[in-house]
């Protein structure tokens, strides 16, 4: 029985690779350069499997004179969702992200860098600090446009629709412009 327990314990320690989809965004400063520096800062947190094109869009859910730049990264990580979130928040802070407190639901502000976890495989999670899949990704054309580039057939684990289907049926009027 003890041998069985030891083997079971060793299997529980094995590294579990998780695929995740991240949305990077920003509308202050040299956003493309900030994305590049964030990638360097996050080195070791994950392996980038793919990147979408850069997309430029009007602000979503806020009023600002600054256009947003967005990109989706498809990554593979050994981190739990909570640890990945901590690393992403540290990157945001490192590159000048200011979070206004208290955050009011639906209040968005200009930012140097924002990194959202859109999906972490087919994980469904609802905690105080993290909701997966991202609760508004299916409402945002700029997110779906970039996401479809790297994961067109990925099935949303709650809505049970592909990302391509979600984009085709998205009623968001804020479309993004793909940059060369």
Buried (B, 14 or more C-beta within 10 A) or exposed (E): EEEEEEEEEEEEEEEEEBBBBBBBBBBBBEBEEBBEBBBEBBEEBBEEBEBBBBBBBBBBEEEBEBEBBBBBBBBEBEBEBEEBBBBBBEBBEBBEBEEEEEEEEEEBBBBBBBBBBBBBBEBEEEEEEBEBBBEBBBBBBBBBBBBBBBBEEBBBBEEEBBBBBBBEEBEBEBEBEEEE
